[in-house]
């Protein structure tokens, strides 16, 4: 019997290589009980050595304590519903020595009869993105609190002239609810026509994007009732690129 040349054997081994093992992202398969039955190299490279073998253990052994029960319930529900599950985010303990946030893209493993018998998951580390989102959300909540605490009516419009936000004082002045007014064109409320500094002059929204100004004009509330207001308009300038992203209007009824 002839020996197979080493080069030929290597090529043959490659032909039978598992393509899942070469994926750059962690890949895991679970059986119907939630036990890990398959993990590729990328997964094993992240698995903490001190935790012992990954395959053969419950997937929830590596999750944050407060996520174990909801995650297991979600897993069971997906198998019972027979519907492909959506992506979810979970905090997993990896070789970094910390819990990191992974987005799990899931699909069901089915037997020859189409019955769900497990789940496969492709994992994407979204820790940085998630933390950046949380920080942005925190700042937005803080800014919203500041806006709501201002005693004078404040309306924020985007660069196209559509209302982005207003505070409770503006709602009271306009006799409307922010949810109903946001998204409307600013000229529906504030035509920006009238005297400025004692002169009969017009102020367009485009001019408001270019420079700050103060003046007096006629405004309309939610019921289209007209009233006179003192207006202070200031463009919103992005500090990073210098572009103008909108205008802040402060209104005070005469």
N, C-alpha and C positions, 0 to 999 in steps of 0.2 A: 504494500500500500504506500502510495507516494505522499510525502509530507506537503502540506499546503504552504507555498511561499509566504513569508511574513507579510509582505506588502499586500498580497491577495487576501490574507486573513484579516488585515487591518481594514481593507476596503469592505470586506464582508461584514465585519463588526459594525462599521458605520452604517451599512445598509439596513441593519436591524436596530440601530440606535433609536431611542425614544425621542421624537421631536419635542415633546412636552418638557423633557429634561433640559433642552437647550433654550427654553424661553427665558428672556432677561427678567421677567417678572415672576414673583412667587405664585405657584399654582398648587392647589390642594384639592383632594377629593375625599369626601366623607361617605360612609355607608348610611343606611337608614337609621342607625342609632347615634349618628354624629361622631363616630370614631374615624380618625384619619387613616385612610387606607392607601393614600398615594401623595407624595410630595416631591416636587422637582428640586434640582440643585439650588436654585435661587431661594427656595423656601428653607432648605436645610442650612444654607449659609447664614440665614437670619435667625435660625432657631438657637436659643441659649443652650450651650453645651451642658451646663449644670442641671438642666431639666431632663436630661436623658433622651432616649429615642423619641422622635415625634410620631412616627407611624405606630398605630396601635393605641394612641391616647385620644381622649375626648377633646374635640377642638376647643371647648369652652374652658379648658384648663389654663389657657394662655390669654384669656380675656380679663378686662377689668371686672372686679367683683360686681359692680352695679349693672353690668351689661350681660352677665351670664344668663340669668333667667329670661330676660326679654329676647335675647338672641336665640336661645334654645326654643322658646315658644314660636319665634318667627320661623325657625327651621322646620319644626313639626307642622306648622300651619302650611308652609309651602309644599311639603310632601303630601299633605292631606288634600289640598286644594287642586293639585295636579296642574297648576298654572306656573309658568316661568316666573321666578321671583325677581324683583327689581334689585338694583345695586343698593347696598347699605354701607354705612360707615361704622367701624368698630375700633376700639382701643385695644391693641395687641402688644403683649410684652415680647420684645425681640432681643437680639444679641447686643444691642446698644445699652442694655441695662435699664431701659425706660419703656413706658407704654407709649407707642406711637399710633397715630390715627391712620388706618388703612381703609380704602374704599374697596369693598368686595363686590366684584361683578360675578353674579351667581347664575347657574343654570342647573337644571335637574338631570341626574343620571337615570336612565330608564332601562328596564329589562327588555327582552324580545317582544313582550306584549304591550310595551309602552307604559308600564306601571313605574312610577317613581321609586327608585331604590337607593337614592343617595343624592349628593349634590357636589358639583365642582365649582371651584372659586378661583378667580384670577385677582390678585391683590395688588393695589396701587397705593404707595405711600403718599398720603396727602396731608401730612402733618403741617408742613410749612404753609400750604394754601389754607388749611382749616384755621390755623392760628391767625393768619393775616385777615381772614374773613371775620373772625371773632373780634379782633382788634378794631377793624373798620366798623363793625356793628356797634361795638361799645362806644366808639367816638360819635357815631351818628345818633345814638340814644342820648349821649351827653349834649350834643349840639341841639337836639330837639328839645331837651329840657331847658337849655338856655333860651332858645327861641320862644318857648311857651311862657317863660317867666318875664319876658319883656312887656311892660305895661302899655306901650303904644302898638298900634296895628302895624304888623310887618308882613309883607308879601314877597315871596321869592319866585322869580321867573327864570326860565332857562334862556339860552341864547336865541331861541326861536320865538320867544315871547309867550310861552305857555307857563301857566302857574304851576310851580313845583310844590310849594308849601306856604302855609300861613299860620299865624299863631292865634290863640283864642281871642285876643284883642281885635284882630282883623275879622274873625268870624262875627263878633258882636257888632262891629262897625258896619259890616256888610249884610247883617241879618241872614247869614247862611252858614252852612256846614262845610268845613274844609274838604271833606270827601266829595262833596258835590261840586265844589268850585275848582279844585285842583285838576289840572289838565285843560282848563278853559284858557282861551287867549286873554292876556292881560288887558287888552284894549276893550274887552267886554265890561270890565270894571273901571278901568282907568284910561280913558281916551287920551290923556296927557295933552289936553288942550286948555289954554288959558293964559293969564298973565304970569310972567316970571319977573320977580324983583320990580314990580310996578309997571312992567311993560306988557303989551299985548303980543305974545310970542308963542309959537308952537314948539312943542317938544315931542319928537317922534321916539319910538322905542329904539330905533337904530342909534339915535343920538345918546340915549341913555346907556347904551353899550360902550360908548366912546369916552364919556366923562361924567363925573358926578354933577348933580344940579339940584337946586331947591326951587320950589315955586308953588303956585296955587292953581288948582284946576277943578273941574267938575268930575265927580266920580259917580258910579251907579252901583247900588246895592243889588242883592240877589233878585229882588223883585222889580228891578229896573227903575227904582226911585232915585232921582238925582239929588246930590248934595255937594257942597263945596268942601274941599280938603286942602290942607297944606301938605305938600309932598316933598320928600327927600329921597332922591334916587342915587344909587351908587353901583357901578359895575363890579361884578365878581371876577377877580383875576386869579387864574391858576398860578400858584407860586413856582411850580416846577417848570412850566413851559411858557408862562407869560400870556397865555391865551385868555380871552374873556369868555366865561362860561354862563353868564347870566347877569341879572340885575336884582338888587335888593331895594324894595320900596318901603318907606316908612310913611304912614298916613296919619294925619291928625285932623279930625273934623273941626271946622270953624264954628 
